[in-house]
Amino acid sequence: MQGEENLIKRLKNGEEATLSILYNKYSAALYGVILRICKDEQEAQNLLQDTFLTIWNKAHQYDPDKGKFYTWTYRIARNKTLNFLRSQNKLIQTEDFSVYTLKEQQAASTTNEEYLQLKGNLKKLEPHHQRALELVYFKGLTHREAHKIMDVPLGTFKSYIKQALKKLQMSYDKAILWLMILIEAIR
């Protein structure tokens, strides 16, 4: 730690050799952060160089009482990368919106069909299985909260969930089997 404090003091005093030492120490980690965000090796290299230029120019702003030096450099690298991505307007869609609308309508149609199938399969379950699934998967309760509402022991409640999921899986497996038989019959 003493060695790093000494390096930071030397960096703040403008010793160029210190920047090289810090580059060797931190560049691999910072490059990994930048590359994970921007996903472009050439841009990541440019952003890494820009990050170290900023570290050099703003070294006087680093305050060890506010955090570790690496954390400070990490934030510089991350912010530079995010600012670069924002400046590229990669979040603005410039393509034909009708394609998006069509895909959205298809997704909604598929979702409705799947919902109706799921709802139909849920109705085939025993009432206590339906209630257990409703509490956990549709109302977002934990098993501990839901078993109290149903007034059954926790182990019993967990077995309700397991049995219900198994029955749902079997009904979907049967549907897939019938679909495969139908496809073979059509061929």
N, C-alpha and C positions, 0 to 999 in steps of 0.2 A: 504494500500500500504506500509506503514511504517513497518507493521508486516512482510510482505513478504520480504522486503529489509533486515530486521534483520535476517530472516531465511536463506536467501541466504548468508549473511556474515558468519553466523554460519556454514553453509554447507561448504563454502570455507575454514573455519578454521578446518574442519575435525571433527565436532561434529556429532557423529553417531545418536544421538536422533533426530537431525534435519532431517536426511534422512527419518526417520520413520514418522515424521510430514508431510513432503512433499509427501511421499508415500500415506498417508491417504488423502491428499488434491487432488492429481492428478492421482492416479492410475486408478480410474474408467474411467475417460475421456480417458486416454492413452490406457487402455485396449480396450475400444470401437474402437479406431482408428486402433489398431493392429488387432483386430478380424475382422473388416470390410475388411481389406486388405488381411489377410492370410486365413480367413474362417476356422480355425482349433483351437478349444478351447485350447487344450494341448499346441500347438505351441505358441498360443497367450500368455498363461501364462508364458512360458519360455522366450519369447521375452520381455514381460513386466519386468520380473526379470532382464534380460540382459540390458534393457533400464535403469533401476534404478542403476545398477552397473556402467554403463557408466556415468550417471549423477553424481554419487559419485566420480568417477575417474577423470572426466573432469570438475568438478564444477568451477575450476579456470579459465576455458576458457569462461565462461558465461560473456557477456558484456551487462549490462542493457541499454547502449546507442544504441545498435543494435536491441533491441526488448524486448518483455516481456519474463519472465521466462517460462511461459507455452508454448509459441511459440518455444522456444529453446528446451524444452523437447519433444514437439510434433514432431519436425524435427528429433530428435534422434530416437524416436519410429518409425516414418515412414521410415527413412532410414534403420534402423536395420531390419525392416520387409521386405522391398523391397530387401535388400541384401540377406536375408534368402531365399526369393523366387527365386532370381537369382541363388543362390548357389545350389538349388534343381533342376536346369535345367528344370523347368516345361514348359519353352517356346520352348524347342527343341522337335520336333516330332520324336519319335522312332518307330512309328507304320508303317504298310505297306502303302506305298504311293499310291498304285493302288486304294485303297478304296477312298482316297481323290480325285484322278483324276476322278474316276467314278462319285462321288457326284458332282464334279465341272462341268462335262459334262452334267449331268442331270439338274443341276441348270441353265446352259447356255441354254439348250434346252427349259426349261420351260420359262425362261426369254424371249427368242426369240418369243415363241408362244404368251406370254402375250403382248409383244411389238407389234406384228402384229395385235393382237385383238384390242389393244388400238388405234393403228394407224388407223385401219379400222373404229372404232367407232368415232374417231376424224374427219375423212373425212365426216362423215354423218352430222356433225354439220354445222350450218350456218357459212359463212366466218368470220363474226365479232366475233363469239364465238371462232372459231378456233384461230384467231389472239390473242384474249385476253388470252386464255390459253397458247398459245405459249410464249407470252411475260412474263407471270408470272411464269409458271411452267417449261418451258424449257430454257428460257433465264435468269431467276432469277431476273427479275425486280420487284420492289415494285409496288403496285397499283398506287401510286402517279406518279411514273416514266412512267408506261405503259399507263395510261390514257392520258398523254401529247402526247405520240407517236401516239396514235390512234386518237388524237384530239377530244375527247369526254369528257363531264363532269365526274368527279370522281364518282359520284353516278351512272351514267349510266354505267360506266366501271365495277363497282362492281356488278351491276345487270347482266351484260354480263357473268361475272365469275360465279355468282350464278346460272344463267339459264343454262350455259354450263355444269356445274357440275351435275346439276339435270338431264339434258338430258343424260349424260354419265351414271349416276346411273341407270336411267330407262332402258337404253339399256343393261346394265349388269344384271339388275333384270330380264329382258325378256329372256336373254340368260340362266340364271340359271333356270328360269321357264321351258323353252323348254328342258333343260337338264334333269330336274326332270321328265317331262312327258315322255321323251325318255327312261329313266331308268325304269319307271313304265311299259312302253309298252314292254320292253325287258323281264321283269320278267314274 
